[in-house]
Amino acid sequence: EVQLQASGGGLVQAGGSLRLSCAVSGLTFGNSAIAWFRQAPGKEREGVACIVSDNDDTVYKDFAKGRFTLTHDDAQNTVHLQMNSLNPEDTGVYYCSVIRGQVYWGQGTLVTVSS
């Protein structure tokens, strides 16, 4: 059974940083894409960043460029999203996902940025 366990969310002031982690079990990252999505209150889920595990090609949404960094640790089977210079618009539930043949989702971790 594939499981994704996201953690690292919390309350932070504007300008602060958080590091989200997603521990994956039941599959390895080979030949996969790993992504973070987020869903703000009252809005649809949107992509944040995506990395291809085999070559580390990474794509960021415009709002994440220069502030967020997505990495994966194959030894720990964990994905990290380092988020800096947070602002209140970054508030939402952040979800990790692994795409390999199908999409696997984690349960989400709440990020709240206060002004």
Protein Blocks (a to p, Z undefined) as FASTA:
>chain_A
ZZdddehiacddehiacddddddehiafehpacddddddehiacddfbdcdfklopacdd
fklgokaccdddfklopacdddehiafklgccddddddehiacddebjaddddZZ
